[in-house]
Amino acid sequence: MAEQKFRVISEDPARIMRRLVRHWAHKYETELDDTSGRVHLGEQGSVVMQWVESALAIQIQADDQAGCDTLREIVVAHLQNFEGERPLRVE
């Protein structure tokens, strides 16, 4: 199992985290509370997000590094879409 951790800086990290979890809730198993969200993507892996001040701390798990890279691209693209015209900073 491979893992990646990164942060996404946003003007409203809680909002984009909630939107991403709700967006995937119709298709995948999800969990959401006031400060964190989790999406179980079946065989593709999982995404865990923790809202901390102006950032989301994100942990991705997949079978291998290529899977993590793919999930990271998908997660960042979705979060950017939910953020709108304001650019996200990924660290």
KAZI-V401603 format. One line per field, one symbol per residue. ss: DSSP state (2 for helix, 1 for strand, 0 for the rest). burial: 1 if it has 16 or more other C-alpha atoms within 10 Angstrom, else 0. A space follows every 10 residues. Layout:
ss: ???
burial: ???
This chain:
ss: 0111111110 0022222222 2222200011 1100011111 0222011111 1100111111 1100222222 2222222222 2220000011 0
burial: 0010001111 0011011111 1100000001 0100011111 1000111111 1000111111 1100001110 1100100111 0110000100 0
